[in-house]
Amino acid sequence: LSIVDPSIQNTEEMQAIIYAVENAYNIEAEAIYTLDTSKLPYIFANDPRYPLSPEKLQIVRNATNNPKLEFAGYLDYKLAYNGQWETRPEWARSPNSELILHFLSINIEGKDATVNLNDGYRTITLYLIETDEKWYIAGEK
């Protein structure tokens, strides 16, 4: 379920971005709950315009056993982070549980979008890119 701020225009493109973000939250919840990360490349992407923070890059270095790794993208991070669990974490949300996303703003510039939302735990900025007419999350702040 999503709550969309009234200032966000209800266009096809906005709906596609909202769907991409909702889908990402659901697929990532499923990945953590089932310990299966195989669907993550369908919702996340690597893009050099959105480098990882040093802390997130270190998670990828540790997961890949590559301490000299200089660049990794958001997909790399999500695969490393969600692939680290040997058993389901206690805090894992069931993919069937309802999460309310409150979309605060969406800004589209060509094939890039910036989404500000509150997921009930935090307010976050997501950076999306459009590739082959599909939106992927390529970074966060």
Secondary structure, 3 states (H helix, E strand, C coil): CEEECCCCCCCHHHHHHHHHHHHHHHHHHHHHHHCCCCCHHHCECCCCCCCCCHHHHHHHHHHHCCCCCCCCCHHHHHHHHHCCCCCCCCCCCCCCCCCCEEEEEEEEECCEEEEEEECCCCEEEEEEEEECCEEEEEEEC
